[in-house]
Amino acid sequence: MTLLTDWTFLEPLEAYPYTFTALQLAGLALAAWLANWLTRVILVRVVTRVVKATPMRWDDALMSPKVLARLANIVPALIIASGIAAITELPSGVETVVRNVALAFVALTIALAMSHVLDAVNQLYVASSSRANERPIKGYLQVVKLVVYVFAVVVIIATLIDRSPLLLLSGFGAMSAVVMLVFKDTILSLVASIQLANNDMLRVGDWIEMPALQADGDVIDMALNTVKVQNWDKTVTTIPTYRLISDSFKNWRGMQESGGRRIKRALLIDQSSVRFLESEERSRLRRIALIDEYLDDKRHELEAYNESLLAKGKDPVNTRRVTNIGTFRAYVYHYLRAHPGIHQDMTLLVRQLEPGATGLPLELYCFTNSVQWAVYENTQSDIFDHLIAMLPEFGLRLYQAPGGADMAALMVSLSRPNDAANAGADTDPDGDVARSVAGVDGDDECTRGGSPPA
């Protein structure tokens, strides 16, 4: 430092003031560069090796290369700030500006180094704590960062204008309204982050659904101002933190922790196919082991009821009989009870919903054993594949709106009587009905045989 303030070895150049000043500035810049290089070599490399040699993990995070590199920049800035005063023939205004800029750079460097330290603290917490996803501290550390940056800005501005930082802080009272306006979202997000953390409403890794913001996926990051959600199509939705408090969202964590995922889907039964079962049909359905006992119990129940009804002299029309829809409902219930993919300790219902223009809904309400998406979908599909295929065994049909093929078949069936009538009129001028019908049958036979009529 004495070398930077004692320029006697350059006295022969005092006769050339501009050259003398330029050489002094060059010497100061060279000294700052050498100091920066030595600091990086000694501080960064040596300290990094020492830190890596220790078994502790916290020093690896706190003394990371980013932090040390920031701190190494302080040394040349301090050399410039102290050595600029020794430059002769330098205007006082230039000296003040250079010194203030160097000191402001020191304040900025310290703030950035503290920011890297806070990032390292968060990384250390995530790596070492098993509750990092449940209780993230990233939002709180960002609040500390915000405070550090605010004070750094105050110090930098005060240094550049050569005023006391306390003088600037005293004027913050008048600027509070402006600060509240500028940091409105940050303040709201801070309050929301505290509420989310204290009430355990959201964690990293949770599956949330927020239709208002088109978010449906896993939470991958929780910060002070934003929460990032990776949707199932691999896009990322960024949600302002305060929106998670002001708006509603669905968290599927409860489903994942319960061990069961709900199936709630209905079969739409064609109501015209609902009827009573005949005795032959009941005998045939007794071959199905799942409802054999049900049919026996139902037969005894109905026989007892009907006998008591007839004994009272009631009309036989009032007797009760087994329906195909009721038998199928019992089959579905026992099928789900025997299914290995259904959680037997959770709610299991097979119920009829209100009939409508689209048929009679027969709803399945149950839970699978697995919460994994692929397993859940496969289990659900297997169940409905089987039930749809079993409907004809009970004389039931699914409701389905008429499609293009249905309309085409209808048009063909409507056109055939006209063709038959025309054919009969050509062959029988007297309009014999029997020959007309015979003509239709012959046309159908030719059509089925694949050869056109002669």
C-alpha positions as CSV (number, residue, x, y, z in Angstrom):
1,M,0.0,0.0,0.0
2,T,3.0,2.4,0.7
3,L,4.1,1.8,-2.9
4,L,0.7,3.1,-4.1
5,T,0.9,6.3,-2.1
6,D,4.6,7.0,-2.5
7,W,5.4,7.9,-6.1
8,T,9.0,9.3,-5.5
9,F,10.5,6.9,-7.9
10,L,8.6,8.7,-10.7
11,E,9.8,12.2,-9.7
12,P,11.9,12.6,-13.0
13,L,8.6,12.4,-14.9
14,E,7.0,15.3,-13.0
15,A,8.0,17.6,-15.8
16,Y,5.5,15.7,-17.9
17,P,2.3,15.9,-15.8
18,Y,0.0,14.1,-18.1
19,T,2.4,11.2,-18.6
20,F,3.1,11.2,-14.9
21,T,-0.6,10.9,-14.1
22,A,-1.2,8.3,-16.7
23,L,1.7,6.1,-15.4
24,Q,0.3,6.5,-11.9
25,L,-3.2,5.3,-13.0
26,A,-1.6,2.4,-14.9
27,G,0.4,1.5,-11.8
28,L,-2.8,1.6,-9.7
29,A,-4.7,-0.6,-12.2
30,L,-1.8,-3.1,-12.4
31,A,-1.7,-3.3,-8.6
32,A,-5.4,-3.9,-8.4
33,W,-5.1,-6.6,-11.1
34,L,-2.2,-8.3,-9.3
35,A,-4.1,-8.2,-6.0
36,N,-7.2,-9.7,-7.6
37,W,-5.1,-12.5,-9.2
38,L,-3.2,-13.3,-5.9
39,T,-6.5,-13.2,-4.0
40,R,-8.1,-15.7,-6.4
41,V,-5.0,-18.0,-6.3
42,I,-4.6,-17.9,-2.5
43,L,-8.2,-17.4,-1.3
44,V,-10.2,-19.4,-3.9
45,R,-7.9,-22.3,-4.6
46,V,-6.4,-22.8,-1.2
47,V,-9.7,-22.4,0.7
48,T,-11.5,-24.6,-1.8
49,R,-9.0,-27.4,-1.2
50,V,-9.2,-27.0,2.5
51,V,-13.0,-27.0,2.4
52,K,-13.1,-30.1,0.2
53,A,-10.7,-31.9,2.6
54,T,-13.0,-31.5,5.6
55,P,-15.7,-34.1,6.2
56,M,-18.4,-31.4,7.0
57,R,-20.9,-30.5,4.3
58,W,-22.0,-27.1,5.4
59,D,-18.6,-25.5,4.6
60,D,-18.7,-27.0,1.0
61,A,-22.0,-25.1,0.5
62,L,-21.1,-21.8,2.2
63,M,-17.6,-21.5,0.8
64,S,-18.6,-22.4,-2.7
65,P,-16.4,-21.0,-5.6
66,K,-19.2,-18.5,-6.4
67,V,-19.0,-17.0,-2.9
68,L,-15.2,-16.9,-2.9
69,A,-15.0,-15.4,-6.3
70,R,-17.3,-12.6,-5.2
71,L,-15.3,-11.9,-2.1
72,A,-12.0,-11.9,-4.1
73,N,-13.3,-8.9,-6.1
74,I,-13.4,-6.8,-2.9
75,V,-9.6,-6.5,-2.7
76,P,-8.9,-4.7,-6.0
77,A,-11.9,-2.4,-5.3
78,L,-10.5,-1.4,-1.9
79,I,-7.0,-0.9,-3.5
80,I,-8.5,1.5,-6.1
81,A,-10.6,3.3,-3.5
82,S,-7.5,3.9,-1.2
83,G,-4.9,4.5,-3.9
84,I,-6.8,6.9,-6.1
85,A,-6.2,9.7,-3.5
86,A,-2.4,9.4,-4.1
87,I,-2.7,10.2,-7.9
88,T,-1.3,13.6,-8.4
89,E,-2.7,16.1,-10.9
90,L,-6.0,14.4,-10.8
91,P,-9.1,16.6,-10.5
92,S,-10.8,16.2,-7.1
93,G,-14.1,15.5,-8.8
94,V,-12.7,12.6,-10.7
95,E,-11.0,11.3,-7.5
96,T,-14.3,11.4,-5.7
97,V,-16.2,9.7,-8.4
98,V,-13.7,6.8,-8.7
99,R,-13.5,6.3,-5.0
100,N,-17.3,6.3,-4.6
101,V,-17.8,3.9,-7.5
102,A,-15.2,1.6,-6.0
103,L,-16.9,1.6,-2.6
104,A,-20.3,1.1,-4.2
105,F,-18.8,-1.9,-6.1
106,V,-17.7,-3.2,-2.7
107,A,-21.2,-2.9,-1.3
108,L,-22.7,-4.6,-4.4
109,T,-20.1,-7.4,-4.2
110,I,-20.9,-8.1,-0.6
111,A,-24.6,-8.2,-1.3
112,L,-24.1,-10.7,-4.2
113,A,-21.8,-12.8,-2.0
114,M,-24.5,-12.9,0.7
115,S,-27.1,-13.9,-1.9
116,H,-24.9,-16.8,-3.0
117,V,-24.5,-17.8,0.7
118,L,-28.3,-17.9,1.1
119,D,-28.6,-20.0,-2.0
120,A,-26.1,-22.4,-0.5
121,V,-28.0,-22.5,2.7
122,N,-31.1,-23.5,0.8
123,Q,-29.2,-26.2,-1.1
124,L,-27.7,-27.6,2.1
125,Y,-31.2,-27.7,3.7
126,V,-32.7,-29.5,0.7
127,A,-29.9,-32.0,0.6
128,S,-29.7,-32.7,4.4
129,S,-33.3,-32.4,5.6
130,S,-35.9,-35.1,5.0
131,R,-38.7,-32.4,5.5
132,A,-37.4,-30.1,2.9
133,N,-40.3,-30.7,0.6
134,E,-42.8,-30.4,3.4
135,R,-41.2,-27.2,4.9
136,P,-39.3,-25.4,2.2
137,I,-37.3,-22.3,3.3
138,K,-36.6,-20.9,-0.1
139,G,-39.4,-18.3,0.3
140,Y,-38.0,-17.1,3.6
141,L,-34.5,-16.9,2.3
142,Q,-35.7,-14.8,-0.6
143,V,-37.2,-12.4,1.9
144,V,-33.8,-12.1,3.5
145,K,-32.3,-11.6,0.0
146,L,-34.8,-8.8,-0.6
147,V,-33.8,-7.1,2.6
148,V,-30.1,-7.4,1.8
149,Y,-30.6,-6.0,-1.7
150,V,-32.7,-3.1,-0.3
151,F,-29.9,-2.1,2.1
152,A,-27.3,-2.6,-0.6
153,V,-29.2,-0.2,-2.9
154,V,-29.4,2.3,-0.1
155,V,-25.7,2.1,0.6
156,I,-24.8,2.2,-3.1
157,I,-26.9,5.3,-3.8
158,A,-25.6,7.0,-0.6
159,T,-22.1,6.2,-1.6
160,L,-22.5,7.5,-5.2
161,I,-24.0,10.8,-4.2
162,D,-21.6,11.1,-1.2
163,R,-24.3,11.2,1.4
164,S,-24.9,9.3,4.6
165,P,-27.1,6.2,4.3
166,L,-29.0,7.3,7.4
167,L,-30.1,10.4,5.5
168,L,-31.6,8.3,2.8
169,L,-33.3,5.9,5.3
170,S,-34.9,8.9,7.1
171,G,-36.7,9.7,3.8
172,F,-38.2,6.2,3.5
173,G,-41.1,7.3,5.6
174,A,-42.3,9.5,2.9
175,M,-41.6,6.8,0.3
176,S,-43.5,4.1,2.1
177,A,-46.5,4.5,-0.2
178,V,-44.3,4.1,-3.2
179,V,-42.6,1.1,-1.7
180,M,-45.9,-0.5,-0.9
181,L,-47.0,0.0,-4.5
182,V,-43.8,-1.3,-6.0
183,F,-43.6,-4.4,-3.7
184,K,-47.3,-5.1,-3.5
185,D,-47.0,-8.5,-5.1
186,T,-43.9,-9.4,-3.0
187,I,-45.7,-8.5,0.2
188,L,-48.8,-10.5,-0.7
189,S,-46.6,-13.4,-1.7
190,L,-44.7,-13.3,1.5
191,V,-47.9,-13.5,3.5
192,A,-49.2,-16.3,1.3
193,S,-45.9,-18.2,1.7
194,I,-46.2,-18.1,5.4
195,Q,-49.8,-19.3,5.3
196,L,-49.0,-22.1,2.9
197,A,-46.1,-23.3,5.0
198,N,-47.8,-23.0,8.4
199,N,-51.0,-24.8,7.3
200,D,-49.0,-27.4,5.3
201,M,-51.2,-26.6,2.3
202,L,-48.6,-27.1,-0.4
203,R,-45.3,-29.0,-0.7
204,V,-42.8,-29.6,-3.5
205,G,-43.9,-32.8,-5.3
206,D,-47.6,-32.3,-4.6
207,W,-50.0,-32.8,-7.5
208,I,-52.3,-29.8,-7.7
209,E,-55.1,-28.8,-10.0
210,M,-56.0,-25.1,-10.6
211,P,-58.3,-24.8,-13.6
212,A,-58.4,-21.0,-13.4
213,L,-54.7,-20.8,-14.3
214,Q,-54.7,-24.0,-16.4
215,A,-52.4,-25.8,-13.9
216,D,-52.6,-29.5,-13.5
217,G,-49.5,-31.3,-12.5
218,D,-46.7,-31.6,-9.9
219,V,-45.2,-28.7,-8.0
220,I,-41.5,-28.5,-8.9
221,D,-40.5,-25.3,-7.2
222,M,-41.8,-23.0,-4.5
223,A,-40.3,-19.5,-4.3
224,L,-41.3,-16.2,-2.7
225,N,-43.2,-14.8,-5.6
226,T,-44.0,-17.8,-7.8
227,V,-44.9,-21.5,-7.6
228,K,-43.9,-23.6,-10.6
229,V,-46.2,-26.5,-11.7
230,Q,-45.1,-29.0,-14.3
231,N,-48.3,-30.1,-16.1
232,W,-48.8,-33.6,-17.4
233,D,-48.0,-32.4,-20.9
234,K,-44.6,-31.4,-19.6
235,T,-45.4,-27.7,-19.9
236,V,-44.7,-25.5,-16.9
237,T,-47.3,-23.1,-15.4
238,T,-46.0,-20.3,-13.1
239,I,-48.5,-19.3,-10.5
240,P,-48.2,-16.2,-8.3
241,T,-47.9,-17.4,-4.7
242,Y,-50.7,-15.1,-3.5
243,R,-53.1,-16.7,-6.0
244,L,-52.9,-19.9,-4.1
245,I,-54.5,-18.1,-1.1
246,S,-56.9,-15.8,-2.9
247,D,-58.1,-18.6,-5.3
248,S,-59.0,-22.2,-4.7
249,F,-56.9,-25.2,-5.9
250,K,-57.2,-28.9,-5.5
251,N,-54.3,-30.8,-3.8
252,W,-54.2,-34.5,-4.6
253,R,-51.7,-35.3,-1.8
254,G,-54.5,-36.8,0.3
255,M,-55.3,-39.3,-2.4
256,Q,-51.7,-40.3,-2.8
257,E,-51.2,-40.8,0.9
258,S,-54.4,-42.8,1.4
259,G,-53.3,-45.6,-0.9
260,G,-56.4,-45.6,-3.0
261,R,-57.7,-43.7,-6.0
262,R,-61.4,-43.3,-6.8
263,I,-63.3,-44.8,-9.7
264,K,-66.5,-42.9,-10.3
265,R,-67.9,-43.8,-13.7
266,A,-71.3,-44.9,-14.9
267,L,-72.7,-47.4,-17.4
268,L,-75.6,-45.8,-19.3
269,I,-78.2,-48.6,-19.6
270,D,-80.8,-48.6,-22.4
271,Q,-84.0,-48.4,-20.3
272,S,-86.0,-50.3,-22.9
273,S,-83.9,-53.3,-22.1
274,V,-84.9,-53.4,-18.4
275,R,-87.3,-56.2,-17.7
276,F,-88.2,-59.0,-15.3
277,L,-86.2,-62.3,-15.5
278,E,-88.0,-65.5,-16.4
279,S,-87.4,-68.7,-14.5
280,E,-85.3,-70.1,-17.3
281,E,-83.1,-67.0,-17.3
282,R,-82.7,-67.2,-13.6
283,S,-81.6,-70.8,-13.9
284,R,-79.1,-69.9,-16.6
285,L,-77.6,-67.0,-14.5
286,R,-77.1,-69.4,-11.5
287,R,-74.1,-70.6,-13.5
288,I,-72.3,-67.4,-12.5
289,A,-70.7,-68.1,-9.2
290,L,-70.7,-64.5,-8.0
291,I,-74.5,-64.2,-8.0
292,D,-75.5,-67.8,-7.2
293,E,-76.0,-67.1,-3.6
294,Y,-77.7,-63.8,-4.3
295,L,-80.2,-65.4,-6.6
296,D,-81.0,-68.0,-3.9
297,D,-81.5,-65.4,-1.2
298,K,-83.6,-63.3,-3.5
299,R,-85.8,-66.2,-4.5
300,H,-86.5,-67.1,-0.8
301,E,-87.1,-63.4,0.0
302,L,-89.6,-62.9,-2.9
303,E,-91.3,-66.2,-2.4
304,A,-92.0,-65.4,1.3
305,Y,-93.2,-61.9,0.4
306,N,-95.4,-63.1,-2.5
307,E,-97.0,-65.9,-0.4
308,S,-97.9,-63.5,2.3
309,L,-99.3,-61.2,-0.3
310,L,-101.5,-63.8,-1.9
311,A,-102.6,-65.1,1.5
312,K,-104.1,-61.6,2.1
313,G,-106.1,-62.0,-1.1
314,K,-104.1,-59.4,-3.1
315,D,-104.0,-59.6,-6.9
316,P,-101.0,-61.5,-8.3
317,V,-100.0,-58.4,-10.3
318,N,-98.7,-57.0,-7.0
319,T,-96.1,-59.7,-6.5
320,R,-92.4,-58.9,-6.7
321,R,-90.1,-60.4,-9.3
322,V,-86.4,-60.3,-10.0
323,T,-85.2,-57.8,-12.6
324,N,-82.3,-58.1,-14.9
325,I,-81.0,-54.7,-13.9
326,G,-81.1,-55.6,-10.2
327,T,-79.4,-58.9,-10.8
328,F,-76.7,-57.2,-12.9
329,R,-76.2,-54.6,-10.1
330,A,-75.6,-57.4,-7.6
331,Y,-73.2,-59.0,-10.0
332,V,-71.2,-55.8,-10.4
333,Y,-71.0,-55.4,-6.6
334,H,-69.8,-58.9,-6.0
335,Y,-67.4,-58.6,-9.0
336,L,-65.8,-55.5,-7.4
337,R,-65.6,-57.2,-4.0
338,A,-63.7,-60.1,-5.6
339,H,-61.5,-57.9,-7.8
340,P,-57.8,-57.9,-6.6
341,G,-57.2,-54.4,-7.8
342,I,-60.0,-52.8,-5.7
343,H,-59.3,-51.4,-2.2
344,Q,-61.7,-53.4,0.0
345,D,-61.3,-51.1,3.0
346,M,-62.7,-48.0,1.3
347,T,-66.1,-47.1,0.1
348,L,-67.6,-49.4,-2.5
349,L,-71.0,-48.7,-4.1
350,V,-72.9,-49.7,-7.1
351,R,-75.9,-47.4,-7.5
352,Q,-78.5,-46.2,-9.9
353,L,-78.6,-42.5,-10.7
354,E,-81.6,-40.5,-12.0
355,P,-82.7,-41.8,-15.4
356,G,-82.6,-39.3,-18.2
357,A,-82.6,-38.9,-21.9
358,T,-79.3,-40.7,-22.2
359,G,-80.4,-43.8,-20.4
360,L,-80.3,-45.2,-16.8
361,P,-76.9,-44.5,-15.2
362,L,-75.5,-47.4,-13.2
363,E,-72.6,-45.9,-11.3
364,L,-69.5,-47.6,-9.9
365,Y,-68.0,-45.9,-6.9
366,C,-64.9,-47.6,-5.5
367,F,-61.2,-47.1,-5.0
368,T,-58.2,-48.9,-6.6
369,N,-55.3,-50.4,-4.6
370,S,-52.8,-48.3,-6.5
371,V,-52.5,-44.6,-6.9
372,Q,-50.2,-44.8,-9.9
373,W,-51.8,-43.4,-12.9
374,A,-51.1,-46.2,-15.3
375,V,-52.1,-48.9,-12.9
376,Y,-55.3,-47.0,-12.0
377,E,-56.3,-46.6,-15.7
378,N,-55.6,-50.2,-16.5
379,T,-57.7,-51.4,-13.6
380,Q,-60.6,-49.1,-14.4
381,S,-60.5,-50.1,-18.1
382,D,-60.3,-53.9,-17.3
383,I,-63.4,-53.6,-15.1
384,F,-65.5,-51.8,-17.6
385,D,-64.3,-54.0,-20.5
386,H,-65.6,-57.0,-18.6
387,L,-68.9,-55.4,-17.5
388,I,-69.8,-54.1,-20.9
389,A,-69.2,-57.6,-22.3
390,M,-71.4,-59.1,-19.6
391,L,-74.4,-56.9,-20.3
392,P,-76.0,-59.2,-22.9
393,E,-75.9,-62.1,-20.5
394,F,-78.5,-60.2,-18.4
395,G,-80.5,-59.0,-21.4
396,L,-79.3,-55.4,-21.1
397,R,-78.0,-53.0,-23.6
398,L,-75.9,-49.9,-23.4
399,Y,-77.5,-46.7,-24.5
400,Q,-75.8,-45.2,-27.6
401,A,-76.9,-42.2,-29.6
402,P,-77.6,-43.1,-33.3
403,G,-74.5,-42.7,-35.5
404,G,-73.9,-42.5,-39.2
405,A,-74.0,-46.3,-39.7
406,D,-77.3,-46.6,-37.8
407,M,-78.9,-44.0,-40.0
408,A,-77.6,-45.7,-43.1
409,A,-79.1,-49.0,-42.0
410,L,-82.4,-47.3,-41.2
411,M,-82.6,-45.8,-44.7
412,V,-81.8,-49.2,-46.3
413,S,-84.6,-50.9,-44.2
414,L,-87.1,-48.2,-45.1
415,S,-86.3,-48.5,-48.8
416,R,-86.7,-52.3,-49.1
417,P,-90.5,-52.4,-48.8
418,N,-90.9,-50.0,-51.6
419,D,-88.6,-52.1,-53.8
420,A,-90.5,-55.2,-52.9
421,A,-93.8,-53.5,-53.7
422,N,-92.5,-52.4,-57.1
423,A,-91.2,-55.8,-57.9
424,G,-94.6,-57.4,-57.0
425,A,-96.5,-54.9,-59.2
426,D,-94.3,-55.7,-62.2
427,T,-94.8,-59.5,-61.9
428,D,-98.5,-59.5,-60.9
429,P,-100.8,-57.0,-62.5
430,D,-103.6,-58.2,-60.2
431,G,-101.7,-57.1,-57.2
432,D,-101.5,-60.5,-55.5
433,V,-100.0,-60.0,-52.1
434,A,-98.6,-63.4,-51.7
435,R,-96.5,-63.1,-54.9
436,S,-95.4,-59.6,-53.8
437,V,-94.1,-61.1,-50.6
438,A,-92.5,-63.9,-52.5
439,G,-90.7,-61.4,-54.7
440,V,-89.3,-59.7,-51.6
441,D,-88.0,-63.0,-50.2
442,G,-86.4,-63.9,-53.5
443,D,-84.7,-60.5,-53.7
444,D,-83.4,-61.0,-50.1
445,E,-82.1,-64.4,-50.9
446,C,-80.3,-63.2,-54.0
447,T,-78.8,-60.3,-52.0
448,R,-77.6,-62.7,-49.3
449,G,-76.1,-65.0,-51.9
450,G,-74.0,-62.2,-53.3
451,S,-75.4,-62.3,-56.9
452,P,-77.7,-59.7,-58.3
453,P,-81.2,-60.5,-59.4
454,A,-81.7,-61.5,-63.1
